[in-house]
Amino acid sequence: MLEHLNREEGINLLRAMEKVARRQVILTTPVSRYEQHAYDNNPYQEHRYVRSVDEIERLGYNVRGAGLKGIPGESGLAHKIPSFLKPILHVLWIIAGVFPYNRPEWRAIWYVSRA
């Protein structure tokens, strides 16, 4: 979700979540920038800023990888296949998500947490 906010808005949101979280903040965010523009009359669908692992870790968060690159996003496989196949692809993406945990070059998203 952080990719839909600019840098300052994202940091402000993280700090606000830290104040109200009982134990920890957990979120997901893409590993690298891929184009996603506003759609459904919602300008916040656009990807505005993608943070690096170093930047997120400097904020005190733990970062872990999941998902396979090349599947989500406007340039990914999910955007190119018929709609009726997308649920199947999504399930396969989740199942295959364990493989990139320690292989950063395969990661599509990060799981980020701060205790």
N, C-alpha and C positions, 0 to 999 in steps of 0.2 A: 504493500500500500504506500510505502514511502516514495516510490517512484512517481506517484501522482501529485506530489507536492514539490515546491522548490526547496532548496537547501535549508533556508531559514525556517520555513513552515514545518519541515520535517523534524528538525531539531526541537522546535517548540512543541510539536505534538509528542515526541518521545519524552521530553521533560514533564509534560502534563500527565502522560500515562504513568510515568514513574511515581508521581505524587499520589495517584489514586490506586495504584496496584497494591494488592495485599502482599504478594510474595515476589512476583516477577512479571516482566513484560516479555511476551513472545510474539513475534511477527514473521512474515515472509516478505522477501523483496527480490527482484531479479538480480542476477549476477552481472549482467552486462546490458547495455542499452540496446533495446530493439524498438523500432518505431511502433507507436500506438497513438493514434490521433483521437481527438474528441469524436464521440458518436452518441446516438440516442439523445441528442440535445443536452449532453452532459460534458462540459469542458474538462471536468476532472478525470475523464477516462484517458486523457493524454498523458504520456509519460514525460515528466518535466526534468527529473534529476535522479540519476542512479548513483548510489554511493559505492565506494570501494570497500573491500574488506578492511583495509587499514583504517579508513575513516570511521567505520562502525565500531571496530575494536577500540579505537581511541576514545570513543564515547562510553566504554566500559561494557560492551556487549560481547557475548560468545557467538561465533558464527559457525554454522554447519551447512553442508551442501545437500541438495536434494533435487530431484527431477533431472531430466536429460535435456541438454541444449538442442535447439533446432526443432522442438515440437511446439511450444507456445509462441504467441505473438503473430503479428501480421505477416512476417516473413517465414514463419515456421510451418511445419507440416499440418498442424491443426487448422490453419487458415486455408489450406489448399484442398482438403478432402471434403466429400459430401457431408452434409449435416448429420445424416443418420449414422455415420461412422464415428463422429466426434466423441460420443460417450465411451465407445470401446477404446479409442485412442487415449482418452483421459484416464481410464482404469489402467491401461498398460503403462502410461507415464508414471502413475503413482506406484505401481508395483516395481517398475524399473528404477524408481527413485532411490533405492538403497545403494545402487552401484556407484553413483558419483559422490558419496559421502566423503571419501578420502581422495577423490580424483577431481581437483578443481577445474580441469579443462573440460569435464563432462557436465558440470553443474549448470542447471537452468535457474535455480533460485537458491537463496540462503534461508535457513531458519536462524533467526536471531533471537537471543534471549539475554536478559540481565536479571540477576537475582537481587 
